[in-house]
Amino acid sequence: MGNLTRRAFLKGSTICLGAAGGLRLGLHARNARAAWQGRNFIVYLFLRGGCDGLNFVAPIAGPNRDPYVQKRPTIYLRTTGDTAALPLDTEFGLNFAATGLHDLYTRGKLAIVHGIGFPVEQISRSHFDAQDYCDLGTPGETRGESGWLARHLEVAGQVPADAQIPALASGSAPPLSLLGRRDTMTLDDPSSFHPNGNSGTQVDGQPIYKRSTMLTINQLYAGSGALDLAGIGASETVALVDSLDLSNYTPSPGAVYPTQGPGATLANQAKLIANIAKHDVGLQVATLDYGGWDTHENQGAGDQGINNNQYAARVDGLSQVLTALYNDLEGSGIADRMVVCVQSEFGRRVRENDNRGTDHGSGNPMFVLGGRVQGGHLYGTFGGLGDGQLFQNEDVATTTDTRRVLSEVVTAHLGNTDLASVFPGYAYPGPLGVLPAVAGDPIFANGFD
């Protein structure tokens, strides 16, 4: 290889730290602790950009209907016609484009929590700060050293020896919620997860130069230093992806992932999570990102269908993907092992702006989906849209701390009771009841904590 150094080789190849289809795998922490128990996992889906929750879960009757229509004269959800909201109870309805989610709600598999956010003194309308608050799990702090999911994994116990993929970031880069976790696999497209993945040239069904490149990596990185371990980890991960044959996947009957529209990329990433979950390789945490929610202008009139309504089209994509993901795992008998938590960094202001869009706001609904979820109910308290009820006379009020819902999932689904480590500084008041109660863990009244 002449004067080619190990550092130059890794820099030039497509396998180190983010190449090879998005590789970011480190080594398992080897602490002297008992291995975690159970096979449940969480999917944390983040709606980047500030999703307008008020047009996702909207007042369709009752005291909030009139102020909702008055403050959103163009974009408010209708109650009749082809774009009528889908009733959740007597006062609230789901966006007309979320037919799949509505079906899951009526089946008792989807729960919705009103008014999530953070305490008033920690509210931010900055995308960057608010997303960091959520991902790090430390509102008011944007420079943490670890994300809340990483901290959960750290205190959940020793990674079992047979857990090959305990944490998966299904996308092109891991979110801050997994910051500090070195054994996260970041994978976007399994078919390109190898050296020279973009060459397009194949020999005997394998990408050209793959075998020689992998052989060279294994020879170069045979030591015990940090760079050697990175190379070994990369090599082992490519071998693992190959052995699982992740590129060839057939969903369960009835699981229809969208192949076009705003949800197509998210569908491929969710399908990968289902694929890996079915392989039973120790998955406990998976993440997804779905952007495009910063609707400052032309959000979509309430009487416009999906084809002419950017917001509704994005809701439709999300609904199709989550419905397919649930049906996929249900078809394999493992839907009870999964809980999906869907949130955005903040909601939008109640009043539509002059561009028929909405600006950055505060309180928002959270969606919790899974086989064990006690769905078909709206949890928490809606702050109201009347005079004196809006935060700073602009936003839906936050009435339930985001961490309360996530804490319930961590304890009741993942079995981790060390919430002081997962969400430092947060005093958990108890569950809302979104999941079956853990013995000895009283269910507190709904409300802000």
C-alpha positions as a printed Julia matrix, in Angstrom:
449×3 Matrix{Float64}:
   0.0     0.0    0.0
   3.03    2.24  -0.23
   2.92    5.22   2.09
  -0.77    4.84   2.96
  -1.17    5.24   6.72
  -3.96    3.79   8.84
  -5.41    7.25   9.48
  -5.3     8.14   5.8
  -6.91    4.84   4.9
  -9.83    5.36   7.26
 -10.23    8.93   6.1
 -10.26    7.85   2.47
 -12.48    4.8    2.81
 -16.23    5.07   3.21
 -16.5     3.16   6.43
 -15.38    5.32   9.32
 -17.7     7.42  11.47
 -20.69    8.14   9.37
 -19.91    6.56   6.05
 -20.81    3.01   5.03
 -24.46    3.97   5.09
 -24.25    5.9    8.34
 -22.06    3.83  10.62
 -21.57    5.14  14.14
 -20.92    2.08  16.21
 -18.68    1.96  19.25
 -18.13   -0.71  21.86
 -20.39   -1.84  24.69
 -19.6    -0.31  28.06
 -18.34   -3.09  30.31
 -19.45   -2.12  33.78
 -19.69   -4.7   36.53
 -23.48   -4.75  36.71
 -26.25   -7.22  36.1
 -27.53   -7.39  32.54
 -30.85   -5.71  31.84
 -33.89   -7.92  31.69
 -36.77   -8.06  29.24
 -37.15   -7.53  25.51
 -39.27   -4.39  25.42
 -38.12   -1.38  23.45
 -39.01    2.25  22.82
 -39.16    4.11  19.52
 -38.64    7.83  20.06
 -39.96    9.7   17.01
 -39.21   13.41  16.91
 -41.2    15.79  14.68
 -38.5    18.36  13.9
 -39.59   21.9   13.15
 -42.37   22.48  15.64
 -45.5    20.55  14.66
 -48.8    22.41  14.91
 -50.47   20.18  17.46
 -53.59   22.32  17.57
 -54.44   21.27  14.03
 -53.49   17.68  14.79
 -55.77   17.38  17.8
 -58.32   20.17  17.44
 -61.43   21.31  19.34
 -64.52   20.2   17.41
 -67.12   21.22  20.01
 -67.38   22.68  23.49
 -66.02   25.95  24.89
 -62.81   25.9   22.84
 -64.4    25.5   19.42
 -65.45   29.12  18.84
 -62.14   30.72  19.89
 -60.32   28.11  17.8
 -62.28   29.03  14.66
 -62.03   32.75  15.37
 -58.28   32.67  15.83
 -57.7    30.44  12.79
 -60.22   31.67  10.21
 -58.5    29.94   7.29
 -56.72   26.87   8.61
 -59.15   25.62  11.28
 -60.29   21.99  10.96
 -63.79   21.55   9.67
 -66.41   19.33  11.27
 -68.25   18.44   8.05
 -67.25   17.49   4.54
 -64.26   15.57   3.17
 -61.82   17.31   5.5
 -63.82   16.91   8.69
 -61.88   16.13  11.84
 -62.08   12.52  13.07
 -63.78   12.49  16.51
 -61.72   11.38  19.5
 -64.37   12.28  22.08
 -67.18   14.81  22.28
 -64.87   17.85  22.21
 -61.71   16.94  20.27
 -60.99   15.48  16.87
 -57.95   14.19  14.98
 -56.77   15.74  11.73
 -58.7    14.28   8.79
 -55.48   13.0    7.22
 -54.65   10.79  10.2
 -57.08    7.98   9.37
 -54.64    5.23  10.35
 -53.88    6.81  13.7
 -57.6     7.28  14.31
 -58.12    3.58  13.71
 -55.38    2.74  16.21
 -56.98    5.13  18.7
 -60.37    3.45  18.39
 -58.67    0.05  18.78
 -57.16    1.24  22.06
 -53.56    1.18  20.85
 -52.95    4.95  20.7
 -53.08    7.39  23.61
 -52.82   11.17  23.28
 -51.54   13.46  26.04
 -52.66   17.1   26.0
 -50.41   20.1   26.56
 -46.96   18.57  26.92
 -43.96   20.83  27.27
 -41.76   22.17  30.01
 -42.33   24.46  33.01
 -42.93   28.11  32.17
 -39.48   29.28  33.17
 -37.89   26.76  30.78
 -40.06   27.32  27.7
 -38.18   28.32  24.56
 -39.52   29.14  21.1
 -36.08   28.56  19.58
 -35.9    25.38  17.49
 -32.32   24.73  18.55
 -32.8    25.25  22.27
 -36.18   23.51  22.49
 -34.95   20.46  20.58
 -31.89   20.26  22.82
 -34.08   20.49  25.91
 -36.14   17.55  24.68
 -33.28   15.39  23.42
 -31.05   15.98  26.43
 -33.97   15.71  28.84
 -32.65   18.7   30.76
 -34.8    21.77  29.98
 -32.87   24.97  30.35
 -29.6    23.2   29.53
 -28.27   22.86  25.98
 -24.72   21.7   26.61
 -25.14   18.37  28.31
 -22.76   15.48  27.85
 -25.44   12.84  27.37
 -28.96   12.44  26.03
 -31.85   11.05  28.05
 -32.0     7.8   26.09
 -28.26    7.31  26.51
 -28.6     7.84  30.26
 -31.45    5.35  30.39
 -29.28    2.73  28.72
 -26.37    3.57  31.0
 -28.32    2.88  34.2
 -30.6     0.12  32.87
 -27.87   -2.46  33.44
 -25.08   -4.17  31.6
 -25.78   -4.76  27.93
 -26.44   -8.51  27.62
 -23.78  -10.46  25.76
 -26.26  -11.44  23.04
 -27.53   -7.87  22.51
 -25.94   -7.07  19.17
 -27.93   -3.88  18.5
 -29.13   -2.36  21.79
 -29.57    1.13  20.33
 -30.48    2.1   16.78
 -30.65    5.54  15.21
 -32.63    4.85  12.05
 -31.46    7.71   9.86
 -28.38    9.47   8.63
 -27.17   10.71  12.04
 -27.92    9.93  15.7
 -30.0    12.49  17.63
 -28.81   14.19  20.8
 -31.08   11.89  22.82
 -28.42    9.21  22.23
 -25.46   11.51  22.85
 -22.78    9.68  24.83
 -23.82    6.18  23.79
 -20.99    4.55  21.88
 -22.82    1.34  20.97
 -25.51    3.06  18.92
 -25.83    1.77  15.4
 -26.71    4.57  12.98
 -28.13    3.07   9.84
 -30.11    4.65   7.04
 -29.93    2.31   4.07
 -28.79   -1.28   4.73
 -28.1    -1.84   1.02
 -25.28    0.73   1.11
 -23.86   -0.28   4.48
 -20.43   -1.33   3.26
 -17.23    0.15   1.86
 -17.61    1.81  -1.53
 -21.32    1.63  -1.0
 -22.06    4.24  -3.63
 -20.0     2.73  -6.45
 -22.95    0.81  -7.9
 -20.56   -1.78  -9.38
 -20.95   -5.37  -8.23
 -18.98   -8.57  -8.72
 -20.58  -11.89  -7.76
 -23.36   -9.97  -6.02
 -20.96   -8.01  -3.81
 -19.94   -4.35  -4.16
 -16.62   -4.12  -5.95
 -13.58   -3.95  -3.68
 -15.7    -4.81  -0.61
 -13.85   -8.0    0.24
 -10.4    -6.54  -0.29
 -11.28   -3.41   1.67
 -12.65   -5.41   4.6
  -9.59   -7.65   4.59
  -7.33   -4.61   4.64
  -9.26   -3.05   7.54
  -9.04   -6.26   9.56
  -5.3    -6.4    8.97
  -4.68   -2.75   9.74
  -6.73   -2.62  12.92
  -5.65   -5.66  14.88
  -4.4    -3.86  17.97
  -6.06   -2.59  21.15
  -5.8     1.19  20.74
  -8.75    3.53  20.24
  -8.25    3.67  16.47
  -7.94   -0.11  16.29
 -11.15   -0.55  18.26
 -12.96    1.84  15.92
 -11.78   -0.14  12.91
 -12.69   -3.46  14.5
 -16.12   -2.1   15.43
 -16.7    -0.94  11.88
 -15.68   -4.3   10.45
 -17.83   -6.25  12.88
 -20.82   -4.05  12.17
 -20.58   -4.54   8.42
 -20.42   -8.28   9.03
 -23.43   -8.1   11.35
 -25.55   -6.18   8.85
 -24.59   -8.68   6.17
 -25.46  -11.65   8.39
 -28.89  -10.23   9.22
 -29.62   -9.66   5.52
 -31.39   -6.4    6.4
 -31.63   -5.34   2.77
 -34.18   -8.07   2.09
 -37.28   -7.6    4.19
 -40.93   -8.48   3.75
 -43.32   -6.8    6.24
 -46.12   -8.71   7.88
 -49.35   -9.06   5.87
 -51.45   -5.92   6.27
 -48.48   -3.66   6.99
 -48.43   -1.19   4.1
 -45.6     1.33   4.28
 -45.91    4.35   1.96
 -43.5     4.4   -0.96
 -44.29    7.93  -2.14
 -45.02   11.31  -0.6
 -43.6    13.0    2.5
 -43.6     9.79   4.54
 -41.62    7.59   2.12
 -38.2     8.08   3.73
 -39.63    7.75   7.24
 -41.32    4.54   6.09
 -38.01    2.97   5.09
 -36.48    3.93   8.42
 -39.44    2.6   10.42
 -39.36   -0.59   8.38
 -35.72   -1.03   9.38
 -36.7    -0.8   13.05
 -39.35   -3.47  12.56
 -36.84   -5.62  10.71
 -34.23   -5.41  13.47
 -36.83   -5.89  16.23
 -37.95   -9.12  14.62
 -34.37  -10.4   14.51
 -34.38  -10.22  18.34
 -30.85   -8.83  18.61
 -31.32   -6.95  21.89
 -32.94   -3.75  20.64
 -34.09   -1.53  23.51
 -33.96    1.99  22.05
 -34.63    3.23  18.51
 -34.98    6.77  17.19
 -36.62    8.37  14.18
 -36.74   11.97  12.93
 -39.46   13.41  10.71
 -38.96   17.04   9.76
 -40.76   19.68   7.73
 -43.18   21.0   10.37
 -42.07   24.66  10.44
 -45.23   25.94   8.76
 -44.88   29.72   8.88
 -46.74   30.18   5.62
 -49.35   28.4    3.51
 -49.87   25.72   6.09
 -53.05   24.59   4.37
 -56.64   25.76   4.51
 -59.04   23.64   6.5
 -61.09   22.77   3.44
 -58.09   21.69   1.33
 -57.43   18.0    0.88
 -54.11   16.22   1.18
 -52.98   17.01  -2.37
 -53.2    20.78  -1.77
 -52.38   20.96   1.93
 -48.72   20.62   2.95
 -49.52   20.11   6.61
 -52.17   17.47   5.96
 -49.86   15.65   3.53
 -47.21   15.41   6.23
 -49.77   14.22   8.78
 -50.9    11.61   6.27
 -47.33   10.37   5.84
 -46.81   10.09   9.59
 -50.13    8.31  10.06
 -49.42    5.79   7.32
 -45.96    4.99   8.68
 -47.02    4.53  12.3
 -49.99    2.41  11.27
 -47.75    0.21   9.12
 -45.14   -0.1   11.88
 -47.73   -1.18  14.43
 -49.42   -3.62  12.06
 -46.02   -5.0   11.07
 -45.09   -5.87  14.64
 -48.59   -6.99  15.54
 -48.48   -9.39  12.6
 -45.36  -10.94  14.11
 -46.82  -11.06  17.61
 -44.43   -8.53  19.16
 -46.47   -5.3   19.24
 -46.63   -5.56  23.03
 -42.85   -5.16  23.18
 -42.92   -1.76  21.47
 -43.95    1.7   22.67
 -43.64    4.62  20.26
 -43.48    8.14  21.7
 -44.06   10.96  19.21
 -43.34   14.57  20.09
 -42.15   17.88  18.67
 -39.99   20.57  20.26
 -43.01   22.87  20.66
 -46.41   23.62  19.2
 -47.49   26.67  17.22
 -49.2    29.88  18.25
 -52.96   29.72  18.4
 -53.58   32.59  15.99
 -52.75   31.99  12.34
 -50.47   34.65  10.87
 -50.93   36.88   7.84
 -49.32   34.25   5.61
 -51.94   31.65   6.52
 -49.4    29.8    8.6
 -48.49   29.57  12.26
 -45.5    30.76  14.28
 -43.57   29.11  17.11
 -45.61   28.32  20.19
 -45.55   26.13  23.29
 -47.9    23.35  24.43
 -48.48   20.37  22.15
 -49.93   16.86  22.24
 -47.77   13.77  22.56
 -48.74   10.48  20.92
 -48.01    7.17  22.63
 -48.54    4.02  20.6
 -48.08    0.34  21.37
 -49.64   -2.99  22.17
 -49.58   -2.39  25.94
 -50.67    1.24  25.71
 -53.99    2.03  27.37
 -55.2     3.93  24.36
 -58.46    5.3   23.13
 -58.2     8.1   25.7
 -57.02   11.69  25.92
 -54.78   12.2   28.95
 -53.71   15.34  30.72
 -55.45   18.71  30.67
 -56.07   20.99  27.71
 -55.2    24.54  28.79
 -58.02   26.23  26.88
 -58.19   28.83  24.11
 -60.27   31.47  25.81
 -59.28   34.87  27.17
 -56.67   34.56  29.89
 -55.95   30.88  29.18
 -53.17   31.19  26.61
 -49.52   31.31  27.58
 -48.39   34.91  27.05
 -51.72   35.42  25.28
 -50.28   33.48  22.33
 -49.79   29.76  22.9
 -51.56   26.65  24.08
 -50.43   26.31  27.69
 -48.15   23.48  28.79
 -49.96   21.44  31.44
 -47.97   18.19  31.51
 -44.2    17.99  31.65
 -42.77   16.04  28.72
 -40.64   14.08  31.15
 -43.68   12.78  32.98
 -44.86   10.81  29.97
 -41.37    9.59  29.11
 -40.74    8.63  32.74
 -43.83    6.45  32.69
 -42.57    4.66  29.6
 -39.1     4.21  31.1
 -40.47    2.72  34.33
 -43.61    0.85  33.25
 -42.38   -0.43  29.89
 -38.59   -0.58  30.07
 -38.43   -1.43  33.77
 -35.92    1.26  34.73
 -36.7     2.96  38.03
 -33.58    5.14  38.21
 -35.33    8.25  36.96
 -32.99   10.51  38.89
 -30.27    9.5   36.45
 -32.41    9.52  33.33
 -33.95   12.94  34.06
 -31.71   14.65  36.62
 -33.4    17.33  38.67
 -36.91   16.21  37.77
 -39.33   15.15  40.52
 -41.56   12.51  38.93
 -45.06   12.71  40.45
 -46.2     9.36  39.13
 -47.81    7.99  35.96
 -50.74    9.32  34.01
 -51.97    5.81  33.32
 -50.9     5.61  29.68
 -49.43    2.18  30.46
 -50.58   -0.47  32.94
 -49.54    0.55  36.42
 -46.53   -1.09  38.01
 -47.32   -2.76  41.33
 -46.9    -0.28  44.16
 -46.75    2.7   41.84
 -49.88    4.84  42.44
 -51.46    6.69  39.55
 -51.57   10.39  40.27
 -54.15   12.84  38.98
 -53.56   14.38  35.58
 -51.84   17.74  35.55
 -48.58   19.6   35.38
 -45.81   18.39  37.63
